[in-house]
């Protein structure tokens, strides 16, 4: 198999189902035709697909998306096989095979599991197959809150070192405001930084068929900016959308950092994207600037608040005073000690914890800054 351009495409439930909530097989065929086209051009494609719950609703006879976890998991169990088979049937007609890869957070939080998942995906690609990735919703609870697989797609894109991440949505892209209520709303074609202003443009949650909205897509795009993987949010049902984006045509909203922007390494990506945060550190203005602009470690003196019950070595989310997430990193102190040392200089910390334990709250080597 050619080692050409590697594209990860994420499909949300709202894109995959018809107006009645059933799996839209005509769209699946159109998408698979595009994947085959890219394959014939030497590109490799990984599909991160929602839709198992929607497909399972059809099988089990639910009129609308269930709200309780047990019914959601039952729908996922009934629908996952039907969803993957829908892809497999169409791809097989064109001589392309596919393989189902079901992941949970546990599979990628552990470093060994993270590398095993990567090995499986890369081997499928080497064999000329299309990996069809989804969350293992039949046994996982927290995964339903991940934002309609947007972050799972980002984790996969980082995992395999993708050249492009495409989020196929039911909207054209990011707008300056909600186009359904504001006729003056404009499509934002390019974004080089996801800041508070950009996040403010995001609307609410998605449709009744999915769990995510623009906010979750922006979080995924922000992670990809740190990774250095260009990301496009576009209208997935637009004819030839995937092929057009893969060919570099202007479509939807493209998130891409400047060419000279630094990109984070593999270990930091694992920390920031795959690990589940166990708490939150809030930084003052000076510490925020030092971390974001100068690449500094987080010192206890710059921490103004701590939340959560975490141990030393756990991953924590890092925010500024306004609550904007600026990164994730490995805490050098447990929650109780962090609460004791926050706001203090290291020489003061050394007096009651000892010199050997007077260290940064989060070292720069263990910190992914978005």
C-alpha angles and dihedrals in degrees: 000000000000116000092222130140113329116218126187113199123191121203121197125211092248089059095045100049133068127235091279094053097253124129107275103226094182089060091046088054092050091049093048090050088056091048090052090050091054091046090054088053091055097258123134122223134198117192118210101193132190118188105092093112092046091049090047092052088062092050096047097039102245112159093205139012110292119237102207120084095232093056092044090053091047090053090049091051093050095042104042095075092046092049095050092043090054089059094040095052095054096040091049090058087064095043096256121129128207137199130209117232117185117192138183129188089260090062093060103029090073109071093223091050090048091055092044090054089050091050092052093049094047093048091052089052091048089054091053095251129135112236112222105203127192137154115266092244093168092075104019127082107177092051091075088071095054094100107264093307093301093126093040087057090050091050090051092047090052092043095058098032094244122200093215138014116204121192108197106204139170090251132065094245139279115343129196087243138349105306091201092065103021116058090191093061113127130204112248105223101187134024125183098175133028103215134157091281092053092048090051089063092064117102130209133296125310133264128302089267096058142039104222138074138182092292092064090047091052091051089053092046091050090054090051091052088059090048094047096239113136111234130200126194110198146153101281096200094057107115112263091358094145094047092046094051092045088053090054099252117155107259132147118334120330120204113200132151120227114278092249095048115121117248126212123244130245098267093051090048089054090050095047102038110025104033120085110235115236099193147352135253119200117206131205121238096267094050091046091055092046092052098042101036104029104028094240129163118251110257122200091244090066096051112098099173142010130200133186137037105273136151130225106281095033121121116251133188116242120213138172123238091273091059096251112147109238099172151319130249149158113277116229091200132050118242095265094049091044090056089051097048101037112118093019130113118240094250089058092046089053091059095066104020098037131252094273092058096045099102142129116296087232121006117224091238088062097043129094110198115201 
